[in-house]
């Protein structure tokens, strides 16, 4: 019944999607803070006009639940006046299309790696947000093709220098890493 912020589907032994909010609030992060809700996350981020938030819509147990969470997240962002501070990413193609329908100006990244840049452009999706294995091993031409038609590229998750240098050489627009140093 609540949108929570957590990268993985489980935390502290709990399944985030099926655990009541009141229980999830008892889970402590490694820094001692409580697992945040989306509204808390947005409220904190709203304190800085220079902060850009990337909200990943996670796949849920059903497509209907994924779309319900998508709609709720986009509506909350709009209600809190943060549309200019948020970008969305999702593995769900349908979630990306719903975001576009709900917010014609949103920046949207598709994570699944199974669509070419031309299709994404035609669907109103702004960024190929693909794994390094997709971009470097099977689809390196996507970066250049995307640039020619206005579709950006983010490559994830790049945690070694050699792979990072290959992504830079391809002119990827963004690189997601756990090791920014």
C-alpha positions, 0 to 999 in steps of 0.5 A, a space after each residue: 500500500 506504500 511506495 518504498 525506496 530499495 534497490 532489491 526486492 528483499 531487505 532484512 529478510 522481508 519481501 518489499 512487495 508483500 510486507 506491510 508498511 508498518 513492518 518495513 518501517 522497522 527495517 534499518 539500513 546500514 546507516 541506522 536510518 529507516 527504509 524510506 518511502 517514496 514520499 520521504 525520498 522526494 521530500 528530502 530531495 526537494 531541499 536541493 534544486 540541484 539534485 536529479 533523482 532517478 526513480 526505477 520502477 521495479 517489476 512487481 508480481 504482476 503487470 497490473 501491480 507494476 503499472 499501479 506502482 508506476 501510476 502512483 509514483 508519477 502522480 506523487 512526483 507531480 503532486 510534490 512539484 518535482 517533475 523537473 527533478 526526476 527521471 524514470 527507468 524501468 525494465 517494464 516496457 509497459 511501465 515506460 509507455 505509461 510514464 510517457 502517457 502520464 507525463 509527456 515531458 518526463 525523461 525515461 530510460 528503458 533497462 531491458 536491452 531488447 529494443 533498438 534505439 529507433 524503436 525507443 525513439 518512436 515510442 517516446 523513450 529517451 534513453 537506452 539504459 542497458 547493461 554493459 554486456 548488451 552494449 559492449 558485446 552485442 549492440 555496440 552500434 546502438 550508441 552511435 545510432 542512438 546519438 544520431 536520432 536523439 536517444 541517449 545511452 546509459 551503461 550499467 553497472 560498470 565497476 572496472 576501469 577496462 570496461 569503463 574505458 570501453 564505454 567512454 570510447 563508445 561515447 556512452 552518455 552516462 555510466 552507472 557504477 558502484 565505484 565512482 572513484 
